Amino acid sequence: MKRALMIFLLVLAAFVVAPPGAGATALTWQPTPTGSDARLRGVSAVSRHVAWASGSGGTVLRTVDGGRTWQQVAPPGTATLDFRDIEAFDARTAVALTAGQGADARIYRTSDGGRTWSAAFQNSDPAAFYNCLAFFDARHGLATGDPVNGEFRVLSTSDGGRSWTRLPGPAALDGEFQFSASGQCVTAAGSRDAWLATGGSSVARVLHSSDRGRTWTASATPLASGESAGVFATAFRDPRTGVAVGGDYANPTVGTHALALSRDGGRTWREPATAPAGYRSGVTYHPFLPNVVLAVGPTGSDVSFDGGRHWRQFYDGSLDTVDCARDGACWAAGATGAVAILRLG
């Protein structure tokens, strides 16, 4: 294990056992200078050196030096599009999704660090709106969208995002849809399990597939639901253990019914003893510390050291999405071109 990572884990361990408000050790987000003013709702952490982010105004950003510099590497001719999600596999390979009605909903792929892109999918249905991407591995992935004629849209790839096939989607409730706030309205864990997050209806649900999106089962959550409320993001540590976050983005300081936990693959959900103090749009598990969970939103960021049962706010800035790399580096992104890396000090 690299020396920097060892230091990070040792200091984080000290933070875990310290009582609230005690000491000089502080967990925080360190901003990096992107030079962008876009709303960045997609982030993909590859390592402590490499990360990708995406957002409004045709923005796709890449760093290969730990955030010291960023390059705008978006596909040409996309300045009016909104890249709501991005999934990167390394410094050269990434798949990016644009959200919008009709032909504005697209999926692009690059294998040379963004110098060139191929158009892997362009929506032709004027009623369809795609929201999020998730990959099981470097070849298999899903893209999901809002319901059309009562059925959520689901696309599948088995060639690393080069081509996409539409699958039959799960049935939607009246008024139900997905939120494309953080690129985490569909997530995956393991080789076959995926979860689709919803809101907008009378109940906020999480739909689970154990066969890479071919069939789905639905479960109600205790999260608030309505026109501006629901489950905005899920994260699963493994195919059984997960967390759902959301709330009401129209009332971002209200944390009531904004987080729930599952220990059975999303079949049942329960609220923890404590929760973040507001609406949260993004969530992730730390890859090396299985009980450490991070949640972000417009009114702050929170951390749990016991698998989501108790939470402490450690940052009061606005961020929309969060992701951790396999080497333990965690990145977050949000409004006005904000991208930050998790630091202790």
C-alpha positions in Angstrom: 0.0 0.0 0.0 1.3 3.4 -0.9 2.7 5.6 1.9 0.2 8.4 1.2 -2.7 6.0 1.5 -1.4 4.5 4.7 -1.2 8.0 6.2 -4.7 8.8 5.1 -6.1 5.7 6.7 -4.2 6.2 10.0 -5.4 9.8 10.2 -9.0 8.8 9.3 -8.9 6.2 12.1 -8.0 8.9 14.5 -10.9 11.0 13.3 -13.2 8.0 13.7 -12.5 7.6 17.4 -12.4 11.3 18.2 -15.5 12.7 19.8 -17.4 15.4 17.9 -15.6 18.8 18.0 -12.4 17.3 19.5 -9.1 18.0 18.0 -7.1 19.3 15.2 -7.8 16.5 12.7 -10.5 17.6 10.2 -12.1 15.8 7.4 -12.9 18.2 4.6 -13.2 18.7 0.8 -10.2 20.4 -0.8 -11.3 22.4 -3.9 -9.4 22.0 -7.1 -9.3 24.8 -9.8 -11.3 23.5 -12.8 -11.7 26.9 -14.5 -15.3 26.0 -15.2 -18.6 27.5 -14.0 -20.7 24.5 -15.1 -23.1 22.7 -12.8 -21.2 19.4 -12.5 -23.6 16.5 -11.6 -21.4 13.7 -12.8 -18.1 12.6 -11.3 -16.1 9.4 -11.7 -13.1 8.7 -9.5 -10.4 6.6 -11.1 -7.5 7.2 -8.6 -6.0 9.9 -6.5 -4.4 11.2 -9.7 -7.2 10.7 -12.3 -10.8 11.8 -12.2 -13.5 12.9 -14.7 -16.4 15.2 -14.1 -19.3 16.3 -16.3 -22.1 18.8 -16.4 -24.0 21.7 -18.0 -22.9 23.6 -21.1 -21.3 20.6 -22.8 -18.8 20.1 -20.0 -16.6 17.1 -19.6 -13.5 17.6 -17.5 -10.5 15.3 -16.8 -7.5 15.6 -14.5 -4.5 13.3 -14.5 -2.5 15.1 -11.8 -4.7 15.0 -8.8 -6.7 18.0 -9.6 -3.9 20.5 -10.1 -5.0 21.0 -13.6 -8.2 20.1 -15.5 -8.8 19.8 -19.3 -12.2 20.4 -21.0 -12.4 17.3 -23.2 -16.1 17.2 -24.3 -17.2 15.9 -27.7 -17.3 18.6 -30.3 -20.7 20.1 -31.1 -22.1 19.5 -27.6 -22.0 23.0 -26.1 -25.8 23.1 -25.6 -26.0 19.6 -24.0 -26.0 18.7 -20.3 -23.7 15.8 -19.4 -25.5 14.5 -16.3 -23.4 11.4 -15.7 -20.0 10.0 -16.6 -18.4 6.6 -15.9 -14.6 6.3 -16.4 -12.5 3.2 -16.4 -9.1 4.8 -16.5 -7.3 7.9 -17.7 -8.2 7.2 -21.3 -11.6 5.5 -21.3 -15.0 7.0 -20.3 -18.7 6.9 -21.2 -20.8 10.0 -20.8 -24.5 10.6 -20.9 -26.4 13.7 -21.8 -29.9 14.3 -20.3 -32.6 16.0 -22.4 -35.7 15.4 -24.4 -35.6 13.6 -27.7 -32.3 13.8 -29.6 -30.6 15.7 -26.8 -30.4 12.4 -24.8 -27.1 10.8 -26.0 -24.3 8.5 -24.9 -20.7 9.1 -26.0 -17.6 7.0 -25.5 -13.9 7.9 -25.6 -10.8 5.6 -25.5 -8.1 8.3 -25.9 -8.7 10.6 -23.0 -11.3 12.7 -24.7 -9.4 13.6 -27.8 -12.0 11.8 -29.9 -15.4 10.5 -29.0 -17.8 8.1 -30.7 -21.6 8.6 -30.5 -22.8 5.3 -29.0 -26.5 6.2 -28.6 -28.8 9.0 -29.6 -32.4 8.9 -28.5 -35.1 9.1 -31.2 -38.2 9.1 -29.0 -39.3 12.7 -28.2 -41.0 11.5 -25.0 -37.9 9.8 -23.5 -35.5 11.4 -21.0 -32.4 9.5 -19.8 -30.8 10.2 -16.4 -28.0 8.0 -15.3 -25.4 5.4 -16.1 -23.9 2.5 -14.1 -21.4 -0.3 -15.0 -21.0 -3.7 -13.4 -17.6 -4.1 -15.0 -15.6 -2.7 -18.0 -18.0 -4.3 -20.5 -21.5 -4.5 -18.9 -23.6 -1.5 -17.9 -27.0 0.1 -17.8 -28.5 3.5 -18.6 -32.0 4.4 -17.2 -34.6 7.0 -18.0 -38.0 8.4 -17.0 -41.1 6.4 -17.8 -42.7 6.4 -21.3 -46.1 4.9 -21.5 -45.9 3.8 -17.9 -42.5 2.0 -18.2 -39.0 3.1 -17.1 -36.5 3.2 -20.0 -33.6 0.8 -19.6 -30.6 0.5 -22.0 -28.0 -2.2 -21.7 -24.4 -2.5 -23.1 -22.1 -5.6 -23.1 -19.2 -4.0 -25.1 -18.1 -1.3 -22.7 -20.6 1.3 -23.9 -19.8 1.1 -27.6 -23.4 0.1 -28.4 -26.7 0.0 -26.4 -29.8 -2.2 -26.6 -33.2 -1.3 -25.1 -34.5 -3.7 -22.5 -38.1 -3.9 -21.3 -38.3 -1.6 -18.3 -40.1 -1.9 -15.0 -43.6 -0.5 -14.6 -43.9 3.0 -13.0 -46.4 4.4 -10.6 -48.5 7.4 -11.6 -46.2 10.5 -11.5 -43.1 8.5 -10.8 -39.7 9.4 -12.4 -36.0 9.6 -11.6 -33.9 12.5 -10.5 -30.8 13.2 -12.6 -29.1 15.2 -9.8 -26.0 13.2 -9.2 -25.6 10.4 -11.8 -26.6 7.9 -9.0 -30.2 7.2 -9.8 -29.1 3.8 -11.1 -26.2 2.0 -9.4 -24.6 -1.4 -9.5 -22.7 -3.7 -7.2 -21.1 -7.0 -8.1 -21.5 -8.6 -11.5 -25.3 -8.6 -11.9 -27.1 -6.4 -9.3 -28.5 -3.0 -10.0 -30.8 -0.5 -8.3 -33.0 2.2 -9.8 -34.1 5.1 -7.5 -37.4 6.9 -7.9 -39.5 9.8 -6.7 -42.3 12.0 -7.8 -45.2 9.7 -6.8 -46.9 8.9 -3.6 -44.1 6.7 -2.4 -40.3 6.8 -3.0 -39.1 3.5 -4.3 -36.0 1.5 -5.1 -36.2 -1.1 -7.8 -33.7 -4.0 -7.8 -32.5 -6.2 -10.7 -30.4 -9.3 -10.1 -29.9 -10.1 -13.8 -28.3 -6.9 -15.2 -31.6 -5.0 -15.8 -33.7 -7.7 -17.5 -36.2 -8.0 -14.7 -36.9 -5.8 -11.7 -38.7 -5.9 -8.3 -39.8 -2.8 -6.5 -39.7 -1.8 -2.8 -41.0 1.2 -0.9 -38.7 3.3 1.2 -39.5 5.7 4.1 -38.0 8.6 2.2 -40.2 11.6 1.4 -41.8 11.6 -2.0 -43.5 14.1 -4.2 -43.0 16.5 -7.1 -39.6 17.5 -5.8 -38.9 14.6 -3.4 -37.8 11.0 -3.5 -34.8 8.8 -3.6 -32.1 10.7 -5.5 -29.2 8.2 -5.1 -28.3 4.8 -3.8 -25.0 3.1 -3.1 -24.4 -0.6 -2.3 -21.3 -1.9 -0.5 -22.2 -5.4 -1.8 -25.3 -6.9 -3.2 -27.0 -6.9 0.2 -25.9 -3.8 2.1 -26.9 -0.3 0.8 -28.0 3.2 1.5 -30.6 5.5 -0.2 -30.5 9.3 0.1 -32.7 12.0 -1.1 -35.4 14.1 0.5 -37.0 17.3 -0.9 -34.7 19.5 -3.1 -37.3 22.3 -2.8 -36.6 22.3 1.0 -32.9 21.5 1.1 -32.4 22.2 4.9 -35.1 19.6 5.9 -33.5 16.2 6.6 -36.7 14.4 7.6 -37.2 11.2 5.7 -34.1 11.7 3.6 -32.0 8.6 4.2 -32.6 4.9 4.7 -30.6 1.7 5.0 -31.0 -1.8 3.6 -29.4 -5.1 4.7 -31.3 -7.4 2.3 -30.4 -6.1 -1.2 -33.1 -3.3 -1.2 -36.1 -5.5 -0.3 -36.7 -3.5 2.9 -35.5 -0.1 4.1 -35.3 1.5 7.5 -34.3 4.9 8.8 -31.2 5.1 11.0 -30.8 6.6 14.5 -29.5 9.9 13.1 -29.3 11.3 9.5 -27.9 14.3 7.7 -29.6 17.6 8.4 -30.8 18.2 4.9 -31.6 16.9 1.5 -28.7 14.8 0.1 -28.2 14.0 -3.6 -25.1 11.8 -3.7 -23.8 9.0 -1.6 -20.9 6.4 -1.7 -19.1 3.9 0.5 -15.4 4.1 1.1 -13.7 1.2 -0.7 -11.2 0.3 2.1 -13.3 1.2 5.2 -16.6 -0.7 4.7 -18.4 1.1 7.5 -17.5 4.6 6.2 -20.2 6.3 4.1 -20.2 9.8 2.6 -23.2 11.8 1.6 -23.3 15.2 -0.2 -25.8 17.8 -1.0 -26.4 21.6 -1.5 -26.3 22.3 2.3 -23.3 20.2 3.3 -21.5 16.8 3.4 -21.8 14.2 6.1 -19.9 11.0 7.1 -21.0 7.9 8.9 -18.4 5.6 10.5 -20.9 2.8 11.4 -22.4 1.8 8.1 -25.0 4.7 8.1 -26.5 4.4 11.5 -25.1 7.7 12.8 -24.0 10.7 10.8 -21.8 13.8 11.4 -21.6 16.8 9.1 -18.0 17.8 8.3 -18.5 20.3 5.4 -21.1 23.0 4.8 -20.4 23.8 1.2 -22.6 22.8 -1.8 -21.8 19.6 -3.7 -24.1 17.4 -5.8 -22.3 14.1 -6.4 -19.5 11.9 -4.9 -17.4 8.9 -5.9 -14.5 7.0 -4.4 -11.7 5.2 -6.4 -10.3 1.8 -5.8 -7.1 3.3 -4.2 -9.2 5.1 -1.6 -9.3 8.6 -3.1 -12.7 10.3 -2.9 -13.9 13.0 -5.3 -17.0 15.3 -5.3 -18.4 17.8 -7.7 -21.2 20.4 -7.8 -22.2 23.9 -8.8 -20.0 26.6 -10.4 -17.4 24.1 -11.6 -16.7 22.8 -8.2 -14.6 19.6 -7.9 -12.9 18.6 -4.7 -10.9 15.8 -3.3 -11.3 14.4 0.3 -8.5 15.5 2.6 -7.6 15.0 6.3 -5.5 17.5 8.2 
